[in-house]
Amino acid sequence: MALRIYNTLSGAKEEFVPLHPGKVSMYVCGVTVYDNCHIGHARANVAFDVVYRYLLHSGYDVTYVRNYTDIDDKIINRANREGVPFNVISERYIQAFDEDMARLGLSIPTHQPKATEYVAEIISLVESLVEKGAAYAVEGDVYFCVEKFTGYLKLSKRNLEEMQAGARIDVDERKRHPMDFALWKSAKPGEPYWESPWGKGRPGWHIECSAMSMKLLGETFDIHGGGKDLVFPHHENEIAQSEAASGKPFVRYWMHNGFVNINAEKMSKSLGNFFTIREVLDRYDSEVLRFFLLSAHYRSPIDFCDQNLADAEAGLDRIYAALAILDEALAAPAAGGEEGSTASEAEQELEERCFSLGERFSEAMDDDFNTALAIAHLFELVRSLNRVLAEKRHSPRLMELLGRVKREISVVAGVLGVATSVPCEYQARLKARKSSQLAISVVEIEALVAERTAARKSRDFKRSDEIRDTLLAMGIELLDGPGGTEWRVK
């Protein structure tokens, strides 16, 4: 099955055929760096990180560009409030963004351009649009003339006349059409500026992405991604100005991820349900958040709530628990005398799921990067693995199969970017995080567990049960096994 991508431009899934065989050029809109990023940013960046990883996994040579918008009204306004230069704000939040993305396990793109590094290219692009009659200058500002581009609104499938009739846009009598948008903005007193043919000013938002992407990837490239909220006006305007300048198709496949809702409501600061990535990672492990974000198809809306995060944590726990037992089984010496023994039904099922995982994973991902289905296939393999591990067999044949299972899981986990930690390290990290939220310290828990172990050895089952019940009342569950007693936060 060939890779098929849902193209927002056509409104349909299309077979992916890159412009240049074996090579993929991909641009994803980054963030405007004036504040800490929220979970909507996390979703977009995790989604396209997996797209990038899967394309590499599929053998493509990928050039991945993700920009920083480091000059913008919001940045300038914050800088003015704090009484600092605009670049102090932008550099602060570029660093914060990079830290957040590293915690979420994102790969580093091929290029991470800043808009301010491409002002010369932006000015040149605006000049070409003015020369072609697709843009016009008014008192130091330059606007794109939407009526000069016949394909305007082809991405968002809107109607220009209807939008004009119902437009809620500040009236600017200098514009030839109410929907015309700024390519270059004249500098107001006290604002940062660059010299240009139209006077001192700075780039408009939309032109920045066109200039950076065309410089780094060419006038036509394969994939452009971003959140659904960017379809209009940002990506619509990118298409208009880029194609008006080059006369060529700008992007072959447009990809947009769905929104994040908070407890089934749209995320909004006014509703008080707005969460930054840092706030979420204070409460949940970064792998849990990533796993949650990939548990739904990237184009679907996803509901952020405590229950769904708890479900994601439980699911990831199951995978890590199985991997921990798998590592123990592989570390044990294989038992002799079973070479010719018949594989159990559970082994046969595991073998089938193991050998088909790669194919089923590729089928899911080739269907417009269906990570939810890919994770479902991973869970099927883990369930089969648990059945086999429960049998406690250690034949050489089974050890070979278990080694293959570990390798197959590792490949899938690597593409998704989840379950990639050493199991005991993840479990310790999770235990420490949960323990910090309890009214009892880890030292006190360990002391009670040791006391209970001693009570059981001395057959003081009354005290043993008292300790178990006391810990359970505080949210601590005890798990007795051959290797001793483990504890976990419920």
PyMOL commands that set and color helices and strands:
alter all, ss='L'
color gray80, all
select helices_A, chain A and resi 39-57+73-82+86-103+115-131+146-148+160-165+205-217+228-246+277-281+286-294+306-331+345-366+371-391+396-416+423-435+442-457+461-473
alter helices_A, ss='H'
color red, helices_A
select strands_A, chain A and resi 4-7+12-15+23-32+61-69+135-138+141-144+181-186+201-203+221-227+251-257+260-262+265-266+302-304+476-481+484-489
alter strands_A, ss='S'
color yellow, strands_A
deselect
rebuild
show_as cartoon
